[in-house]
């Protein structure tokens, strides 16, 4: 009988048959897979037969991640797809090994320790070299070391990691706060900044500060003749940054993310209301006045029972919050084949400022694309692109104003009234708790960086070792600033019992909007001819190149006032009354020729010559070009037979030396900015307007006398270096002695030639100085059982002095600049205080001095204390000796890295404007002060800066009592991580999973106490911050 099925019944039958078929197919596939798979097991050990724990054993190029790690006995077991599978054995500190499975089921593997020295490459100017063949002083650090630091500014992660690199961080404001870097100290009076070269392009806008450390492959620092190939721009050293590029293999995706918070490392501890009032009363007493605060006032300030009439305000605590959040997210993808490779990175990071209730914030978004293509057997192409947006929000007033206001605010005045309204005018219409908020306006900065680099490498057919490399870059930088400052309201209380407050407007009288746009366009092209050839035991290399670079910058600015509403903050909504507009630009171009020739015999005797022929528009035509050569040589004595026979315990020894010249045309103006004016031409300014007919016409007047003889500033560097390796390469030592002499420095002849003309005199090439010192690096790497560790210590000592300065005729030797470091100042030498009237009467002093005042040394023994008793210091704010200690440790899946960093030899000055009735006192001044009840101390009495001769403002009145040594030791960075290498992790497609916590500026040991030892001597800058982070890194 025929069976009729409905549509639904047919669907049901079809599903049943399809399910049976799929189950059968799945069974067959599994059977085939099982028949093809096999289990491989074995033991991994070192050359001494000791089992290695935690070795990664993975199947190369598997469709899904297959791998495991060795156990405590060094054993592993792994299912592999088949006999064609390749096992990859990898372990930190050991060479990676690949083994084809074949018919083997037991594969025991011995891993050998890495001997990086032989094949390690170092990036140098316009190329790379084997580390063993480098003849100059070159330091390097990997990107993996730099990314341990959680800071958002790369320059802050560099200090303490390489010998010869000196740094000091004066401020840590979001969006700024970079570390000032010096290569081997200070060599000149002009620009002291090193040249930054990123992926072969020198002087890119933005420098290194905002480069994402996760994108960096390596960083090299050229310090002697190795830098001479960059000529006039390398007088202060060169920092080379190489970013990551793609690698052959299947695409891998890596995500790294962390979140954390920051807080100030240290803020000044100021006197509280009771202490402040007590000191003011003492000042009144010393001045013959009645104390202005009664005992009842002091009691109320001490017990805090009258918040309206007797508040006790800690202005720092009221203005600054305890913690500020921050974040970073990075995603990268890399991969490729033998024909092409790619690396793509997306990143975002941001951080809040430390002000309470503030819009102070920094955010950054960036992309990086690096592509490499092998077009054919002769031509390789590469392209790199960077796009970065930096957004910074500031209060309408800068950090200097806000922090200065904090220390000048009296603790007896309220930040906020008990009812919540902001307190009264502290000084000049300021109140820091309000200044640090959007109530006073906003200052928004947006910076865009677009950078493109194209490079082609052509191997010349038929000529072995000959190649042409062409590079072109085109960069654009836009910086938009929008600053809107508005009046704000403060409240005063006249003591009425109803606590009625009176509002008053402070700040600017009318809203003011300023909009500014800066545009910069840079391009660079170079063509390099390389020739490398080995003939038997002889190795030759030559590089010749030409480079052209152009930079163009333009600014447009507009300002308007009188806005009807703060909400209408557009330029067109302001009044044309009192409006301002301005615009200006500059353009500069360079053409340079450079070259390098090197030769070595058996990589044992090494020689290198480099040069650069530079031109600068800043000099007259007959002095426009300069030739800057460098020569270096090295001897690898450890390759000699006699060495191997008699000194074999020293595995590696290299002696090297160099001499080189570099030039500089970088001048600084009076504000410390780059002076781009042409020194050999007259310059003019606009003067008073005069009426001609019916219109006003501006007059021109000369502003500077030209110098037709101006020419290059020249630096000559001598370097002698040694490199050792002992104990099977576990102990390494490098040290360099260096001497740098700078001649033809451009300085003003102000002292010996009076400016009676009223015209600024020209700079002349008459200044001379020297800078010399020693640097070193010692490192140890080894393994103890399950623990692998490494320790390295680097140090730099550099001391400079002026050899010629145009001194004022007749000044005493102890006040001359010649023979002293640059930027030193004159100081009165403090010698305790006048404890008694008898002591005061018997010792020279200024008029109106009294007991409790600082006693100064009468340097010239003339019985009078005056300006002739000031002595020029032998130190300045820059440290003379810097050092860094890095340590790493790994055990099983745990790892730890730490950086200790410190400096000695610098000084700072705690400004006296923090004392007296115009501001508060430091706590230490209250605790240690001289009083009539406690006269036998070494610290001065309470004073009013406006009345006491030794406490007046001005650099001429500096004295050593307020001078502090800035020696410090800091735990700069520490990171602890754990890597999950379990099979379960790899089975879900995760190749690597690591979690970590890290910190920056964790603790500091120093004697300054009042402020961070690296802070500016004014103490009015944004403080350094301590950072704590937790994060994760995942590779798929």
Secondary structure, 3 states (H helix, E strand, C coil): CCCCCCHHHHHHHHHHHHHHHHHHHHHHHHHHHHHHCEEEEEEEECCCCCECCCCEEEECCCCCCCEEECCCCCEEEEEECCCCCEEEEECCCECCEEEECCCCCECCEECCECCHHHHCEEEECCEEEEHHHCCCCEEEEEHHHHCCCCCCCHHHHCCCCCCCEEEECCCCCCCCCCCEEEECCCCCCCCCCCEEEECCEECCCCCCCCCCHHHEEEEEEECCHHHHHHHHHCCCCEEEEEECCCCCEEEEEEEEEEEEEEEECCCCCECCHHHHHHHHHHHHHHCCCCCCCCHHHHHHHHHCCCCCCCCCCCHHHHHECCCEEEEEEEEEEEEECCCEEEEEEEEEEEEECCECCCCCEEEEEEEEEEEEEECCCCEEEEEEEEEEEEEEEECCCCHHHHHHHHHHCCCCCCCECCCCCECCCCECCECHHHHCCHHHEEEEEEEEEEEEEEEEEEECCCCCCEEEEEEEEEEEEEEEEEEEECCEEEEEECCCCCCCEEEEEECCCCCEEEEEEEEEEEEEEEEEEEEEEEECCEEEEEEEEEEEEEEEEEEEEEEEECCCCCCCCCHHHCEEEEEEEEEEEEEEEEEEEEEEEEEEECCCEEEEEEEEEEECCCCCHHHCEEEEEEEEEEECHHHCHHHHHHCCCEEEEEEEEEEEEEEECCEECCCCCEECCCCCCCEEEEEEEEEECCEEEEEEEEEECCCCCCCCEEEEEEEEEEEEEECCCCEEEEEEEEEEEEEEEEEECCCCCCCCCCCECCEEEEEEEEEEEEEEEEEEEEEECCEEEEEEEEEEEEEEEEEECCCCCCCCHHHCCECCCCCCCEEECEEEECCCHHHHHCCCCCCCCCCCCEEECCCCCCCCCCHHHCEECCCCCCCCEEEEEEEEEEECCEEEEEEEEEEECCEEECCHHHCCCCCCCEHHHHHHCCCCCCCCCCCCCCCCCCCCHHHCCCHHHCEHHHEEECCEEEEEEEEEEEEECCHHHHHCCCCEEEEEEEEEEEEEEECCCCCCCCCCCCCCCCCCEEEEEEEEEEEC
